Structure formats: structure tokens, C-alpha cells
Amino acid sequence: QVELVESGGGSVQPGGSLGVSCAASGRSLRGYAVAWFRQISGEEREFVASTARTGGFTYYGDSVKGRFTISSDNGKSTVSLHMNSLKPEDPAVYYCAAGNRVIMSELRNPRAYDWWGQGTQVTVSS
């Protein structure tokens, strides 16, 4: 069992920046694919970004490419998502997800992940 704890989020004006972080309670996430998804009430979860199980490869959803950056510390104890140039369409609950069996072709698929955080709200408002 992997318990994921998210922190960060909050409210920012359009064009601003915000960060969210994900940590696994009491363990490293080495060997795990870790992803961020976001969800608006009533809609399906949208892939935002992910880091693969090995190799440090990162992937981004088309709507955030060039604006968001996913990163981890050397021990992969925390995986962060830094969001720049936030737009009015970015607000959602942002979820961290992890899985140790996620293959490269499934990194964007929420059903490939076994563990999820509780979600953190991101609001963009002037």
C-alpha cells in the first residue's frame, strides 16, 4: 500500500504560477511511475504530466505542455508539478497518482495507476 500525500495548490490570478507536490508517506517513489491528473466535477480525469518508472522520462498533456513542469528530487521522495502561465481553463482538483507496473504506453491512462492522493484544489481567478 502506498499512501500519497499532496500539498500546495491554492488560488492564483491568470498568468500566475503555482506548485503542487506529492510525497509517499514513509517511502521513496523510485521505481514508480508518478503522474498528475486533474478533474473538474462531472468530467473525466485529464492527464496532466507524468514521470516514468525509470530513466527520468517526463510526459505532458497537450493543454499544459510548455507551461507545466514535473520534477522529483534525487531520491524521488517527492514529485512536484510547477505550473506557470496559469489560464482560466486550468482550475480543477489536481490528483497525484503512482504505480509500479505502469508501462510507457499507459502513462496517460488513469486506470494504469494503483494509488492516488486525496487531491488538491487549484483555482485561477482574477
Phi, psi and omega per residue, in radians:
Q1 nan 2.315 3.121
V2 -2.068 2.107 3.104
E3 -1.709 2.108 -3.136
L4 -1.807 2.313 -3.132
V5 -2.119 2.134 -3.137
E6 -1.728 2.646 3.046
S7 -2.526 2.877 -3.114
G8 1.659 -2.682 -3.059
G9 1.395 -2.894 -3.125
G10 2.157 -2.654 -3.055
S11 -2.135 2.484 -3.131
V12 -2.601 2.753 3.097
Q13 -1.395 2.736 3.072
P14 -0.940 2.381 -3.093
G15 1.562 -0.160 -3.117
G16 -1.463 -3.102 -3.109
S17 -2.169 2.677 -3.120
L18 -2.717 2.672 3.106
G19 -2.256 2.567 3.014
V20 -2.263 2.574 -3.107
S21 -2.260 2.725 -3.116
C22 -2.362 2.229 3.101
A23 -2.267 2.531 3.054
A24 -1.633 2.188 -3.057
S25 -1.061 1.987 3.014
G26 1.339 0.218 -3.127
R27 -2.692 2.906 3.050
S28 -1.558 2.750 3.080
L29 -1.786 0.323 3.059
R30 -1.084 2.367 -3.114
G31 1.496 -0.012 3.118
Y32 -1.928 2.428 2.867
A33 -1.349 2.371 3.136
V34 -2.216 2.328 -3.076
A35 -2.357 2.779 2.965
W36 -2.008 2.299 3.017
F37 -2.139 2.811 3.045
R38 -2.353 2.691 -3.064
Q39 -2.538 2.322 2.985
I40 -1.764 2.486 -3.086
S41 -0.896 2.226 3.105
G42 1.553 -0.082 -3.135
E43 -2.037 2.916 3.113
E44 -1.328 2.766 3.101
R45 -1.210 2.374 -3.118
E46 -1.847 2.324 3.088
F47 -1.186 2.337 3.122
V48 -1.938 -0.977 -3.089
A49 -2.848 2.740 3.088
S50 -2.652 2.759 2.996
T51 -2.142 2.340 -3.037
A52 -1.248 2.947 -3.118
R53 -1.071 -0.677 3.140
T54 -2.403 2.841 3.024
G55 1.502 -0.156 3.109
G56 1.244 0.261 -3.129
F57 -1.220 2.468 3.125
T58 -2.194 2.628 -3.102
Y59 -2.431 2.614 -3.070
Y60 -2.339 2.590 2.993
G61 -1.239 2.657 -3.071
D62 -1.051 -0.590 -3.064
S63 -1.292 -0.248 -3.107
V64 -2.076 -0.108 -3.079
K65 -1.013 2.298 -3.131
G66 1.560 -0.242 -3.138
R67 -1.980 -0.592 -3.100
F68 -1.878 2.614 3.096
T69 -2.343 2.236 3.058
I70 -1.770 2.399 -3.109
S71 -2.648 2.870 3.078
S72 -2.453 2.780 3.047
D73 -1.322 3.053 -3.028
N74 -1.071 -0.632 -3.127
G75 -1.528 0.008 -3.076
K76 0.901 0.735 3.050
S77 -1.490 -0.389 3.113
T78 -2.399 2.371 3.052
V79 -2.058 2.186 -3.043
S80 -2.005 2.724 3.039
L81 -2.206 2.016 3.107
H82 -1.789 2.213 -3.019
M83 -1.995 2.084 3.089
N84 -1.929 2.843 3.053
S85 0.854 0.854 -3.089
L86 -1.102 2.450 -3.067
K87 -2.003 2.856 3.114
P88 -1.054 -0.363 3.134
E89 -1.551 0.007 3.141
D90 -1.489 -0.353 -3.113
P91 -1.029 2.371 -3.133
A92 -3.109 3.076 2.907
V93 -1.546 2.183 -3.115
Y94 -1.730 2.229 -3.103
Y95 -2.015 2.429 2.996
C96 -1.666 2.454 3.126
A97 -2.407 2.601 3.140
A98 -2.424 2.628 3.092
G99 -2.759 2.492 3.140
N100 -1.817 0.154 3.087
R101 -2.194 0.248 -3.055
V102 -1.360 2.114 3.108
I103 -1.567 2.850 -3.000
M104 -0.982 -0.706 -3.082
S105 -1.250 -0.197 -3.092
E106 -1.935 0.148 -3.066
L107 -1.050 -0.479 -3.108
R108 -1.595 0.006 -3.049
N109 -1.708 1.994 -3.106
P110 -1.072 -0.470 -3.109
R111 -1.279 -0.187 3.124
A112 -1.402 -0.203 -3.056
Y113 -1.745 2.443 -3.053
D114 -1.670 -0.466 -3.049
W115 -2.224 2.489 -3.060
W116 -2.343 2.553 3.002
G117 -1.423 3.133 -3.059
Q118 -1.459 -0.226 3.129
G119 1.630 2.591 3.089
T120 -2.407 2.424 -3.037
Q121 -1.445 2.346 2.998
V122 -2.075 2.214 -3.124
T123 -2.146 2.377 3.080
V124 -2.131 1.987 -3.042
S125 -2.662 2.473 3.088
S126 -1.656 nan nan
